[in-house]
């Protein structure tokens, strides 16, 4: 594929970089929401003492 124009290579490169960044952001935010749910659950259960 060396016949491809350099502009097309740059377009492909930026497209893959943007997809990679969006994929990583999606994974990060999904992980953070699950972590926050777990943290809230642990925090609320810790105050449930029967004296």
mmCIF entry with sequence, helices, sheets and N, C-alpha, C, O atoms, coordinates in Angstrom:
data_MODEL
# 
_entry.id   MODEL 
# 
_entity.id                         1 
_entity.type                       polymer 
_entity.pdbx_number_of_molecules   1 
# 
_entity_poly.entity_id                      1 
_entity_poly.type                           'polypeptide(L)' 
_entity_poly.nstd_linkage                   no 
_entity_poly.nstd_monomer                   no 
_entity_poly.pdbx_seq_one_letter_code       
;(UNK)(UNK)(UNK)(UNK)(UNK)(UNK)(UNK)(UNK)(UNK)(UNK)(UNK)(UNK)(UNK)(UNK)(UNK)(UNK)
(UNK)(UNK)(UNK)(UNK)(UNK)(UNK)(UNK)(UNK)(UNK)(UNK)(UNK)(UNK)(UNK)(UNK)(UNK)(UNK)
(UNK)(UNK)(UNK)(UNK)(UNK)(UNK)(UNK)(UNK)(UNK)(UNK)(UNK)(UNK)(UNK)(UNK)(UNK)(UNK)
(UNK)(UNK)(UNK)
;
_entity_poly.pdbx_seq_one_letter_code_can   XXXXXXXXXXXXXXXXXXXXXXXXXXXXXXXXXXXXXXXXXXXXXXXXXXX 
_entity_poly.pdbx_strand_id                 A 
# 
loop_
_entity_poly_seq.entity_id 
_entity_poly_seq.num 
_entity_poly_seq.mon_id 
_entity_poly_seq.hetero 
1 1  UNK n 
1 2  UNK n 
1 3  UNK n 
1 4  UNK n 
1 5  UNK n 
1 6  UNK n 
1 7  UNK n 
1 8  UNK n 
1 9  UNK n 
1 10 UNK n 
1 11 UNK n 
1 12 UNK n 
1 13 UNK n 
1 14 UNK n 
1 15 UNK n 
1 16 UNK n 
1 17 UNK n 
1 18 UNK n 
1 19 UNK n 
1 20 UNK n 
1 21 UNK n 
1 22 UNK n 
1 23 UNK n 
1 24 UNK n 
1 25 UNK n 
1 26 UNK n 
1 27 UNK n 
1 28 UNK n 
1 29 UNK n 
1 30 UNK n 
1 31 UNK n 
1 32 UNK n 
1 33 UNK n 
1 34 UNK n 
1 35 UNK n 
1 36 UNK n 
1 37 UNK n 
1 38 UNK n 
1 39 UNK n 
1 40 UNK n 
1 41 UNK n 
1 42 UNK n 
1 43 UNK n 
1 44 UNK n 
1 45 UNK n 
1 46 UNK n 
1 47 UNK n 
1 48 UNK n 
1 49 UNK n 
1 50 UNK n 
1 51 UNK n 
# 
_struct_asym.id          A 
_struct_asym.entity_id   1 
# 
_struct_conf.conf_type_id            HELX_P 
_struct_conf.id                      HELX_P1 
_struct_conf.pdbx_PDB_helix_id       AA1 
_struct_conf.beg_label_comp_id       UNK 
_struct_conf.beg_label_asym_id       A 
_struct_conf.beg_label_seq_id        6 
_struct_conf.pdbx_beg_PDB_ins_code   ? 
_struct_conf.end_label_comp_id       UNK 
_struct_conf.end_label_asym_id       A 
_struct_conf.end_label_seq_id        46 
_struct_conf.pdbx_end_PDB_ins_code   ? 
_struct_conf.beg_auth_comp_id        UNK 
_struct_conf.beg_auth_asym_id        A 
_struct_conf.beg_auth_seq_id         6 
_struct_conf.end_auth_comp_id        UNK 
_struct_conf.end_auth_asym_id        A 
_struct_conf.end_auth_seq_id         46 
_struct_conf.pdbx_PDB_helix_class    1 
_struct_conf.details                 ? 
_struct_conf.pdbx_PDB_helix_length   41 
# 
_struct_conf_type.id          HELX_P 
_struct_conf_type.criteria    ? 
_struct_conf_type.reference   ? 
# 
loop_
_atom_site.group_PDB 
_atom_site.id 
_atom_site.type_symbol 
_atom_site.label_atom_id 
_atom_site.label_alt_id 
_atom_site.label_comp_id 
_atom_site.label_asym_id 
_atom_site.label_entity_id 
_atom_site.label_seq_id 
_atom_site.pdbx_PDB_ins_code 
_atom_site.Cartn_x 
_atom_site.Cartn_y 
_atom_site.Cartn_z 
_atom_site.occupancy 
_atom_site.B_iso_or_equiv 
_atom_site.pdbx_formal_charge 
_atom_site.auth_seq_id 
_atom_site.auth_comp_id 
_atom_site.auth_asym_id 
_atom_site.auth_atom_id 
_atom_site.pdbx_PDB_model_num 
ATOM 1   N N  . UNK A 1 1  ? 0.795   -1.201 0.000  1.00 0.00 ? 1  UNK A N  1 
ATOM 2   C CA . UNK A 1 1  ? 0.000   0.000  0.000  1.00 0.00 ? 1  UNK A CA 1 
ATOM 3   C C  . UNK A 1 1  ? 0.843   1.275  0.000  1.00 0.00 ? 1  UNK A C  1 
ATOM 4   O O  . UNK A 1 1  ? 0.361   2.297  0.487  1.00 0.00 ? 1  UNK A O  1 
ATOM 5   N N  . UNK A 1 2  ? 2.037   1.274  -0.502 1.00 0.00 ? 2  UNK A N  1 
ATOM 6   C CA . UNK A 1 2  ? 2.806   2.529  -0.529 1.00 0.00 ? 2  UNK A CA 1 
ATOM 7   C C  . UNK A 1 2  ? 2.257   3.533  -1.526 1.00 0.00 ? 2  UNK A C  1 
ATOM 8   O O  . UNK A 1 2  ? 2.701   4.681  -1.545 1.00 0.00 ? 2  UNK A O  1 
ATOM 9   N N  . UNK A 1 3  ? 1.296   3.128  -2.361 1.00 0.00 ? 3  UNK A N  1 
ATOM 10  C CA . UNK A 1 3  ? 0.750   4.054  -3.348 1.00 0.00 ? 3  UNK A CA 1 
ATOM 11  C C  . UNK A 1 3  ? -0.194  5.068  -2.709 1.00 0.00 ? 3  UNK A C  1 
ATOM 12  O O  . UNK A 1 3  ? -0.560  6.064  -3.334 1.00 0.00 ? 3  UNK A O  1 
ATOM 13  N N  . UNK A 1 4  ? -0.588  4.810  -1.458 1.00 0.00 ? 4  UNK A N  1 
ATOM 14  C CA . UNK A 1 4  ? -1.549  5.710  -0.817 1.00 0.00 ? 4  UNK A CA 1 
ATOM 15  C C  . UNK A 1 4  ? -0.923  7.078  -0.581 1.00 0.00 ? 4  UNK A C  1 
ATOM 16  O O  . UNK A 1 4  ? 0.270   7.192  -0.300 1.00 0.00 ? 4  UNK A O  1 
ATOM 17  N N  . UNK A 1 5  ? -1.738  8.099  -0.699 1.00 0.00 ? 5  UNK A N  1 
ATOM 18  C CA . UNK A 1 5  ? -1.250  9.467  -0.491 1.00 0.00 ? 5  UNK A CA 1 
ATOM 19  C C  . UNK A 1 5  ? -0.921  9.679  0.984  1.00 0.00 ? 5  UNK A C  1 
ATOM 20  O O  . UNK A 1 5  ? -1.561  9.082  1.850  1.00 0.00 ? 5  UNK A O  1 
ATOM 21  N N  . UNK A 1 6  ? 0.058   10.515 1.277  1.00 0.00 ? 6  UNK A N  1 
ATOM 22  C CA . UNK A 1 6  ? 0.414   10.767 2.678  1.00 0.00 ? 6  UNK A CA 1 
ATOM 23  C C  . UNK A 1 6  ? -0.745  11.354 3.483  1.00 0.00 ? 6  UNK A C  1 
ATOM 24  O O  . UNK A 1 6  ? -0.849  11.121 4.687  1.00 0.00 ? 6  UNK A O  1 
ATOM 25  N N  . UNK A 1 7  ? -1.615  12.116 2.818  1.00 0.00 ? 7  UNK A N  1 
ATOM 26  C CA . UNK A 1 7  ? -2.757  12.700 3.525  1.00 0.00 ? 7  UNK A CA 1 
ATOM 27  C C  . UNK A 1 7  ? -3.702  11.596 3.998  1.00 0.00 ? 7  UNK A C  1 
ATOM 28  O O  . UNK A 1 7  ? -4.282  11.693 5.079  1.00 0.00 ? 7  UNK A O  1 
ATOM 29  N N  . UNK A 1 8  ? -3.853  10.558 3.196  1.00 0.00 ? 8  UNK A N  1 
ATOM 30  C CA . UNK A 1 8  ? -4.717  9.445  3.574  1.00 0.00 ? 8  UNK A CA 1 
ATOM 31  C C  . UNK A 1 8  ? -4.131  8.691  4.768  1.00 0.00 ? 8  UNK A C  1 
ATOM 32  O O  . UNK A 1 8  ? -4.869  8.263  5.655  1.00 0.00 ? 8  UNK A O  1 
ATOM 33  N N  . UNK A 1 9  ? -2.813  8.529  4.790  1.00 0.00 ? 9  UNK A N  1 
ATOM 34  C CA . UNK A 1 9  ? -2.174  7.877  5.936  1.00 0.00 ? 9  UNK A CA 1 
ATOM 35  C C  . UNK A 1 9  ? -2.405  8.687  7.207  1.00 0.00 ? 9  UNK A C  1 
ATOM 36  O O  . UNK A 1 9  ? -2.684  8.128  8.267  1.00 0.00 ? 9  UNK A O  1 
ATOM 37  N N  . UNK A 1 10 ? -2.287  10.002 7.090  1.00 0.00 ? 10 UNK A N  1 
ATOM 38  C CA . UNK A 1 10 ? -2.518  10.848 8.275  1.00 0.00 ? 10 UNK A CA 1 
ATOM 39  C C  . UNK A 1 10 ? -3.962  10.753 8.730  1.00 0.00 ? 10 UNK A C  1 
ATOM 40  O O  . UNK A 1 10 ? -4.239  10.711 9.929  1.00 0.00 ? 10 UNK A O  1 
ATOM 41  N N  . UNK A 1 11 ? -4.877  10.719 7.780  1.00 0.00 ? 11 UNK A N  1 
ATOM 42  C CA . UNK A 1 11 ? -6.287  10.585 8.142  1.00 0.00 ? 11 UNK A CA 1 
ATOM 43  C C  . UNK A 1 11 ? -6.529  9.260  8.864  1.00 0.00 ? 11 UNK A C  1 
ATOM 44  O O  . UNK A 1 11 ? -7.211  9.232  9.888  1.00 0.00 ? 11 UNK A O  1 
ATOM 45  N N  . UNK A 1 12 ? -5.981  8.170  8.344  1.00 0.00 ? 12 UNK A N  1 
ATOM 46  C CA . UNK A 1 12 ? -6.141  6.873  9.002  1.00 0.00 ? 12 UNK A CA 1 
ATOM 47  C C  . UNK A 1 12 ? -5.515  6.877  10.390 1.00 0.00 ? 12 UNK A C  1 
ATOM 48  O O  . UNK A 1 12 ? -6.096  6.361  11.344 1.00 0.00 ? 12 UNK A O  1 
ATOM 49  N N  . UNK A 1 13 ? -4.337  7.458  10.493 1.00 0.00 ? 13 UNK A N  1 
ATOM 50  C CA . UNK A 1 13 ? -3.648  7.512  11.781 1.00 0.00 ? 13 UNK A CA 1 
ATOM 51  C C  . UNK A 1 13 ? -4.475  8.279  12.809 1.00 0.00 ? 13 UNK A C  1 
ATOM 52  O O  . UNK A 1 13 ? -4.656  7.807  13.932 1.00 0.00 ? 13 UNK A O  1 
ATOM 53  N N  . UNK A 1 14 ? -4.981  9.460  12.435 1.00 0.00 ? 14 UNK A N  1 
ATOM 54  C CA . UNK A 1 14 ? -5.785  10.242 13.376 1.00 0.00 ? 14 UNK A CA 1 
ATOM 55  C C  . UNK A 1 14 ? -7.092  9.529  13.712 1.00 0.00 ? 14 UNK A C  1 
ATOM 56  O O  . UNK A 1 14 ? -7.561  9.599  14.848 1.00 0.00 ? 14 UNK A O  1 
ATOM 57  N N  . UNK A 1 15 ? -7.678  8.846  12.738 1.00 0.00 ? 15 UNK A N  1 
ATOM 58  C CA . UNK A 1 15 ? -8.905  8.102  13.004 1.00 0.00 ? 15 UNK A CA 1 
ATOM 59  C C  . UNK A 1 15 ? -8.661  7.008  14.035 1.00 0.00 ? 15 UNK A C  1 
ATOM 60  O O  . UNK A 1 15 ? -9.439  6.863  14.978 1.00 0.00 ? 15 UNK A O  1 
ATOM 61  N N  . UNK A 1 16 ? -7.598  6.241  13.869 1.00 0.00 ? 16 UNK A N  1 
ATOM 62  C CA . UNK A 1 16 ? -7.305  5.177  14.824 1.00 0.00 ? 16 UNK A CA 1 
ATOM 63  C C  . UNK A 1 16 ? -6.928  5.729  16.190 1.00 0.00 ? 16 UNK A C  1 
ATOM 64  O O  . UNK A 1 16 ? -7.280  5.144  17.214 1.00 0.00 ? 16 UNK A O  1 
ATOM 65  N N  . UNK A 1 17 ? -6.222  6.842  16.215 1.00 0.00 ? 17 UNK A N  1 
ATOM 66  C CA . UNK A 1 17 ? -5.872  7.458  17.501 1.00 0.00 ? 17 UNK A CA 1 
ATOM 67  C C  . UNK A 1 17 ? -7.135  7.922  18.226 1.00 0.00 ? 17 UNK A C  1 
ATOM 68  O O  . UNK A 1 17 ? -7.274  7.705  19.430 1.00 0.00 ? 17 UNK A O  1 
ATOM 69  N N  . UNK A 1 18 ? -8.053  8.559  17.500 1.00 0.00 ? 18 UNK A N  1 
ATOM 70  C CA . UNK A 1 18 ? -9.299  9.016  18.122 1.00 0.00 ? 18 UNK A CA 1 
ATOM 71  C C  . UNK A 1 18 ? -10.139 7.845  18.620 1.00 0.00 ? 18 UNK A C  1 
ATOM 72  O O  . UNK A 1 18 ? -10.710 7.910  19.708 1.00 0.00 ? 18 UNK A O  1 
ATOM 73  N N  . UNK A 1 19 ? -10.217 6.780  17.833 1.00 0.00 ? 19 UNK A N  1 
ATOM 74  C CA . UNK A 1 19 ? -10.963 5.601  18.278 1.00 0.00 ? 19 UNK A CA 1 
ATOM 75  C C  . UNK A 1 19 ? -10.333 4.988  19.521 1.00 0.00 ? 19 UNK A C  1 
ATOM 76  O O  . UNK A 1 19 ? -11.038 4.572  20.440 1.00 0.00 ? 19 UNK A O  1 
ATOM 77  N N  . UNK A 1 20 ? -9.019  4.935  19.547 1.00 0.00 ? 20 UNK A N  1 
ATOM 78  C CA . UNK A 1 20 ? -8.313  4.382  20.702 1.00 0.00 ? 20 UNK A CA 1 
ATOM 79  C C  . UNK A 1 20 ? -8.563  5.221  21.957 1.00 0.00 ? 20 UNK A C  1 
ATOM 80  O O  . UNK A 1 20 ? -8.790  4.677  23.038 1.00 0.00 ? 20 UNK A O  1 
ATOM 81  N N  . UNK A 1 21 ? -8.519  6.540  21.810 1.00 0.00 ? 21 UNK A N  1 
ATOM 82  C CA . UNK A 1 21 ? -8.753  7.424  22.958 1.00 0.00 ? 21 UNK A CA 1 
ATOM 83  C C  . UNK A 1 21 ? -10.193 7.298  23.449 1.00 0.00 ? 21 UNK A C  1 
ATOM 84  O O  . UNK A 1 21 ? -10.430 7.247  24.656 1.00 0.00 ? 21 UNK A O  1 
ATOM 85  N N  . UNK A 1 22 ? -11.157 7.246  22.530 1.00 0.00 ? 22 UNK A N  1 
ATOM 86  C CA . UNK A 1 22 ? -12.552 7.115  22.939 1.00 0.00 ? 22 UNK A CA 1 
ATOM 87  C C  . UNK A 1 22 ? -12.804 5.772  23.624 1.00 0.00 ? 22 UNK A C  1 
ATOM 88  O O  . UNK A 1 22 ? -13.550 5.703  24.601 1.00 0.00 ? 22 UNK A O  1 
ATOM 89  N N  . UNK A 1 23 ? -12.190 4.716  23.119 1.00 0.00 ? 23 UNK A N  1 
ATOM 90  C CA . UNK A 1 23 ? -12.334 3.402  23.736 1.00 0.00 ? 23 UNK A CA 1 
ATOM 91  C C  . UNK A 1 23 ? -11.771 3.407  25.155 1.00 0.00 ? 23 UNK A C  1 
ATOM 92  O O  . UNK A 1 23 ? -12.388 2.862  26.071 1.00 0.00 ? 23 UNK A O  1 
ATOM 93  N N  . UNK A 1 24 ? -10.605 4.017  25.339 1.00 0.00 ? 24 UNK A N  1 
ATOM 94  C CA . UNK A 1 24 ? -10.008 4.081  26.676 1.00 0.00 ? 24 UNK A CA 1 
ATOM 95  C C  . UNK A 1 24 ? -10.842 4.922  27.628 1.00 0.00 ? 24 UNK A C  1 
ATOM 96  O O  . UNK A 1 24 ? -10.963 4.585  28.806 1.00 0.00 ? 24 UNK A O  1 
ATOM 97  N N  . UNK A 1 25 ? -11.419 6.016  27.134 1.00 0.00 ? 25 UNK A N  1 
ATOM 98  C CA . UNK A 1 25 ? -12.273 6.832  27.990 1.00 0.00 ? 25 UNK A CA 1 
ATOM 99  C C  . UNK A 1 25 ? -13.521 6.059  28.404 1.00 0.00 ? 25 UNK A C  1 
ATOM 100 O O  . UNK A 1 25 ? -13.964 6.156  29.549 1.00 0.00 ? 25 UNK A O  1 
ATOM 101 N N  . UNK A 1 26 ? -14.088 5.292  27.472 1.00 0.00 ? 26 UNK A N  1 
ATOM 102 C CA . UNK A 1 26 ? -15.270 4.502  27.787 1.00 0.00 ? 26 UNK A CA 1 
ATOM 103 C C  . UNK A 1 26 ? -14.949 3.484  28.881 1.00 0.00 ? 26 UNK A C  1 
ATOM 104 O O  . UNK A 1 26 ? -15.710 3.344  29.838 1.00 0.00 ? 26 UNK A O  1 
ATOM 105 N N  . UNK A 1 27 ? -13.835 2.779  28.745 1.00 0.00 ? 27 UNK A N  1 
ATOM 106 C CA . UNK A 1 27 ? -13.443 1.795  29.751 1.00 0.00 ? 27 UNK A CA 1 
ATOM 107 C C  . UNK A 1 27 ? -13.197 2.472  31.093 1.00 0.00 ? 27 UNK A C  1 
ATOM 108 O O  . UNK A 1 27 ? -13.584 1.942  32.135 1.00 0.00 ? 27 UNK A O  1 
ATOM 109 N N  . UNK A 1 28 ? -12.555 3.641  31.074 1.00 0.00 ? 28 UNK A N  1 
ATOM 110 C CA . UNK A 1 28 ? -12.246 4.356  32.312 1.00 0.00 ? 28 UNK A CA 1 
ATOM 111 C C  . UNK A 1 28 ? -13.521 4.759  33.040 1.00 0.00 ? 28 UNK A C  1 
ATOM 112 O O  . UNK A 1 28 ? -13.630 4.554  34.248 1.00 0.00 ? 28 UNK A O  1 
ATOM 113 N N  . UNK A 1 29 ? -14.494 5.333  32.318 1.00 0.00 ? 29 UNK A N  1 
ATOM 114 C CA . UNK A 1 29 ? -15.698 5.802  32.984 1.00 0.00 ? 29 UNK A CA 1 
ATOM 115 C C  . UNK A 1 29 ? -16.576 4.645  33.446 1.00 0.00 ? 29 UNK A C  1 
ATOM 116 O O  . UNK A 1 29 ? -17.227 4.752  34.485 1.00 0.00 ? 29 UNK A O  1 
ATOM 117 N N  . UNK A 1 30 ? -16.611 3.545  32.702 1.00 0.00 ? 30 UNK A N  1 
ATOM 118 C CA . UNK A 1 30 ? -17.372 2.379  33.157 1.00 0.00 ? 30 UNK A CA 1 
ATOM 119 C C  . UNK A 1 30 ? -16.753 1.829  34.434 1.00 0.00 ? 30 UNK A C  1 
ATOM 120 O O  . UNK A 1 30 ? -17.470 1.466  35.367 1.00 0.00 ? 30 UNK A O  1 
ATOM 121 N N  . UNK A 1 31 ? -15.422 1.766  34.479 1.00 0.00 ? 31 UNK A N  1 
ATOM 122 C CA . UNK A 1 31 ? -14.745 1.270  35.673 1.00 0.00 ? 31 UNK A CA 1 
ATOM 123 C C  . UNK A 1 31 ? -14.973 2.202  36.854 1.00 0.00 ? 31 UNK A C  1 
ATOM 124 O O  . UNK A 1 31 ? -15.179 1.734  37.974 1.00 0.00 ? 31 UNK A O  1 
ATOM 125 N N  . UNK A 1 32 ? -14.941 3.513  36.628 1.00 0.00 ? 32 UNK A N  1 
ATOM 126 C CA . UNK A 1 32 ? -15.120 4.466  37.725 1.00 0.00 ? 32 UNK A CA 1 
ATOM 127 C C  . UNK A 1 32 ? -16.534 4.406  38.290 1.00 0.00 ? 32 UNK A C  1 
ATOM 128 O O  . UNK A 1 32 ? -16.706 4.515  39.505 1.00 0.00 ? 32 UNK A O  1 
ATOM 129 N N  . UNK A 1 33 ? -17.551 4.234  37.449 1.00 0.00 ? 33 UNK A N  1 
ATOM 130 C CA . UNK A 1 33 ? -18.917 4.166  37.976 1.00 0.00 ? 33 UNK A CA 1 
ATOM 131 C C  . UNK A 1 33 ? -19.095 2.906  38.815 1.00 0.00 ? 33 UNK A C  1 
ATOM 132 O O  . UNK A 1 33 ? -19.736 2.951  39.866 1.00 0.00 ? 33 UNK A O  1 
ATOM 133 N N  . UNK A 1 34 ? -18.538 1.781  38.367 1.00 0.00 ? 34 UNK A N  1 
ATOM 134 C CA . UNK A 1 34 ? -18.636 0.560  39.164 1.00 0.00 ? 34 UNK A CA 1 
ATOM 135 C C  . UNK A 1 34 ? -17.893 0.711  40.481 1.00 0.00 ? 34 UNK A C  1 
ATOM 136 O O  . UNK A 1 34 ? -18.350 0.222  41.514 1.00 0.00 ? 34 UNK A O  1 
ATOM 137 N N  . UNK A 1 35 ? -16.759 1.380  40.451 1.00 0.00 ? 35 UNK A N  1 
ATOM 138 C CA . UNK A 1 35 ? -15.980 1.586  41.665 1.00 0.00 ? 35 UNK A CA 1 
ATOM 139 C C  . UNK A 1 35 ? -16.747 2.481  42.638 1.00 0.00 ? 35 UNK A C  1 
ATOM 140 O O  . UNK A 1 35 ? -16.743 2.230  43.843 1.00 0.00 ? 35 UNK A O  1 
ATOM 141 N N  . UNK A 1 36 ? -17.405 3.522  42.124 1.00 0.00 ? 36 UNK A N  1 
ATOM 142 C CA . UNK A 1 36 ? -18.156 4.423  42.997 1.00 0.00 ? 36 UNK A CA 1 
ATOM 143 C C  . UNK A 1 36 ? -19.364 3.714  43.612 1.00 0.00 ? 36 UNK A C  1 
ATOM 144 O O  . UNK A 1 36 ? -19.684 3.938  44.779 1.00 0.00 ? 36 UNK A O  1 
ATOM 145 N N  . UNK A 1 37 ? -20.031 2.865  42.839 1.00 0.00 ? 37 UNK A N  1 
ATOM 146 C CA . UNK A 1 37 ? -21.158 2.113  43.392 1.00 0.00 ? 37 UNK A CA 1 
ATOM 147 C C  . UNK A 1 37 ? -20.692 1.211  44.527 1.00 0.00 ? 37 UNK A C  1 
ATOM 148 O O  . UNK A 1 37 ? -21.350 1.120  45.564 1.00 0.00 ? 37 UNK A O  1 
ATOM 149 N N  . UNK A 1 38 ? -19.564 0.549  44.331 1.00 0.00 ? 38 UNK A N  1 
ATOM 150 C CA . UNK A 1 38 ? -19.026 -0.328 45.364 1.00 0.00 ? 38 UNK A CA 1 
ATOM 151 C C  . UNK A 1 38 ? -18.626 0.481  46.585 1.00 0.00 ? 38 UNK A C  1 
ATOM 152 O O  . UNK A 1 38 ? -18.872 0.059  47.715 1.00 0.00 ? 38 UNK A O  1 
ATOM 153 N N  . UNK A 1 39 ? -18.014 1.636  46.373 1.00 0.00 ? 39 UNK A N  1 
ATOM 154 C CA . UNK A 1 39 ? -17.580 2.477  47.488 1.00 0.00 ? 39 UNK A CA 1 
ATOM 155 C C  . UNK A 1 39 ? -18.778 2.975  48.283 1.00 0.00 ? 39 UNK A C  1 
ATOM 156 O O  . UNK A 1 39 ? -18.751 2.957  49.513 1.00 0.00 ? 39 UNK A O  1 
ATOM 157 N N  . UNK A 1 40 ? -19.836 3.422  47.594 1.00 0.00 ? 40 UNK A N  1 
ATOM 158 C CA . UNK A 1 40 ? -21.024 3.903  48.294 1.00 0.00 ? 40 UNK A CA 1 
ATOM 159 C C  . UNK A 1 40 ? -21.671 2.775  49.090 1.00 0.00 ? 40 UNK A C  1 
ATOM 160 O O  . UNK A 1 40 ? -22.128 2.985  50.214 1.00 0.00 ? 40 UNK A O  1 
ATOM 161 N N  . UNK A 1 41 ? -21.709 1.591  48.512 1.00 0.00 ? 41 UNK A N  1 
ATOM 162 C CA . UNK A 1 41 ? -22.307 0.449  49.198 1.00 0.00 ? 41 UNK A CA 1 
ATOM 163 C C  . UNK A 1 41 ? -21.532 0.132  50.473 1.00 0.00 ? 41 UNK A C  1 
ATOM 164 O O  . UNK A 1 41 ? -22.130 -0.108 51.522 1.00 0.00 ? 41 UNK A O  1 
ATOM 165 N N  . UNK A 1 42 ? -20.214 0.132  50.388 1.00 0.00 ? 42 UNK A N  1 
ATOM 166 C CA . UNK A 1 42 ? -19.394 -0.143 51.565 1.00 0.00 ? 42 UNK A CA 1 
ATOM 167 C C  . UNK A 1 42 ? -19.532 0.977  52.596 1.00 0.00 ? 42 UNK A C  1 
ATOM 168 O O  . UNK A 1 42 ? -19.574 0.717  53.799 1.00 0.00 ? 42 UNK A O  1 
ATOM 169 N N  . UNK A 1 43 ? -19.602 2.208  52.127 1.00 0.00 ? 43 UNK A N  1 
ATOM 170 C CA . UNK A 1 43 ? -19.689 3.341  53.045 1.00 0.00 ? 43 UNK A CA 1 
ATOM 171 C C  . UNK A 1 43 ? -21.008 3.326  53.800 1.00 0.00 ? 43 UNK A C  1 
ATOM 172 O O  . UNK A 1 43 ? -21.026 3.571  55.007 1.00 0.00 ? 43 UNK A O  1 
ATOM 173 N N  . UNK A 1 44 ? -22.101 3.047  53.124 1.00 0.00 ? 44 UNK A N  1 
ATOM 174 C CA . UNK A 1 44 ? -23.396 3.036  53.793 1.00 0.00 ? 44 UNK A CA 1 
ATOM 175 C C  . UNK A 1 44 ? -23.537 1.830  54.712 1.00 0.00 ? 44 UNK A C  1 
ATOM 176 O O  . UNK A 1 44 ? -24.180 1.930  55.757 1.00 0.00 ? 44 UNK A O  1 
ATOM 177 N N  . UNK A 1 45 ? -22.964 0.720  54.354 1.00 0.00 ? 45 UNK A N  1 
ATOM 178 C CA . UNK A 1 45 ? -23.069 -0.456 55.209 1.00 0.00 ? 45 UNK A CA 1 
ATOM 179 C C  . UNK A 1 45 ? -22.228 -0.315 56.467 1.00 0.00 ? 45 UNK A C  1 
ATOM 180 O O  . UNK A 1 45 ? -22.516 -0.961 57.474 1.00 0.00 ? 45 UNK A O  1 
ATOM 181 N N  . UNK A 1 46 ? -21.219 0.498  56.427 1.00 0.00 ? 46 UNK A N  1 
ATOM 182 C CA . UNK A 1 46 ? -20.363 0.632  57.582 1.00 0.00 ? 46 UNK A CA 1 
ATOM 183 C C  . UNK A 1 46 ? -21.081 1.402  58.693 1.00 0.00 ? 46 UNK A C  1 
ATOM 184 O O  . UNK A 1 46 ? -20.729 1.239  59.861 1.00 0.00 ? 46 UNK A O  1 
ATOM 185 N N  . UNK A 1 47 ? -22.067 2.229  58.372 1.00 0.00 ? 47 UNK A N  1 
ATOM 186 C CA . UNK A 1 47 ? -22.789 2.993  59.385 1.00 0.00 ? 47 UNK A CA 1 
ATOM 187 C C  . UNK A 1 47 ? -23.972 2.207  59.967 1.00 0.00 ? 47 UNK A C  1 
ATOM 188 O O  . UNK A 1 47 ? -24.735 2.751  60.765 1.00 0.00 ? 47 UNK A O  1 
ATOM 189 N N  . UNK A 1 48 ? -24.127 0.991  59.595 1.00 0.00 ? 48 UNK A N  1 
ATOM 190 C CA . UNK A 1 48 ? -25.292 0.206  59.991 1.00 0.00 ? 48 UNK A CA 1 
ATOM 191 C C  . UNK A 1 48 ? -25.027 -0.605 61.262 1.00 0.00 ? 48 UNK A C  1 
ATOM 192 O O  . UNK A 1 48 ? -25.295 -1.806 61.297 1.00 0.00 ? 48 UNK A O  1 
ATOM 193 N N  . UNK A 1 49 ? -24.514 0.028  62.280 1.00 0.00 ? 49 UNK A N  1 
ATOM 194 C CA . UNK A 1 49 ? -24.181 -0.722 63.494 1.00 0.00 ? 49 UNK A CA 1 
ATOM 195 C C  . UNK A 1 49 ? -25.419 -0.882 64.369 1.00 0.00 ? 49 UNK A C  1 
ATOM 196 O O  . UNK A 1 49 ? -26.266 0.008  64.446 1.00 0.00 ? 49 UNK A O  1 
ATOM 197 N N  . UNK A 1 50 ? -25.503 -2.027 65.022 1.00 0.00 ? 50 UNK A N  1 
ATOM 198 C CA . UNK A 1 50 ? -26.567 -2.259 66.008 1.00 0.00 ? 50 UNK A CA 1 
ATOM 199 C C  . UNK A 1 50 ? -25.895 -2.196 67.383 1.00 0.00 ? 50 UNK A C  1 
ATOM 200 O O  . UNK A 1 50 ? -25.175 -3.117 67.769 1.00 0.00 ? 50 UNK A O  1 
ATOM 201 N N  . UNK A 1 51 ? -26.128 -1.128 68.104 1.00 0.00 ? 51 UNK A N  1 
ATOM 202 C CA . UNK A 1 51 ? -25.420 -0.963 69.380 1.00 0.00 ? 51 UNK A CA 1 
ATOM 203 C C  . UNK A 1 51 ? -26.149 -1.705 70.459 1.00 0.00 ? 51 UNK A C  1 
ATOM 204 O O  . UNK A 1 51 ? -25.719 -1.695 71.613 1.00 0.00 ? 51 UNK A O  1 
# 
